[in-house]
């Protein structure tokens, strides 16, 4: 008896949930499934497993491409020689302090 009641409740809740997700306007006895005609309430839908899988693959692929691009740019960048860097530092120091170099 109890199992039959549980099954009945489960099937009714299941049908009400599916009707609400589909936006069915069928009349039901439950007040939670019917909305006023001018209601702006939104029924949230859960993301499907396939959509989640596609999103994960896309974001993972985009991350890997950005990593590869970063390493490509880092390896092919032109480095300034240490002499140029030292000379630039000396001229900056001379111009900033206005003192003659020894």
Number of C-alpha atoms within 10 A of each C-alpha: 5 7 8 9 10 11 11 12 12 12 12 12 13 12 12 19 13 12 15 17 14 11 12 12 11 10 9 11 8 9 8 9 17 15 12 7 6 6 7 8 8 6 10 7 8 7 8 8 9 9 10 11 10 11 12 12 12 12 11 12 12 12 12 12 12 12 12 12 12 11 12 11 11 11 10 8 9 8 8 8 8 9 9 10 10 11 11 12 12 13 11 12 14 13 11 9 8 9 9 8 8 3
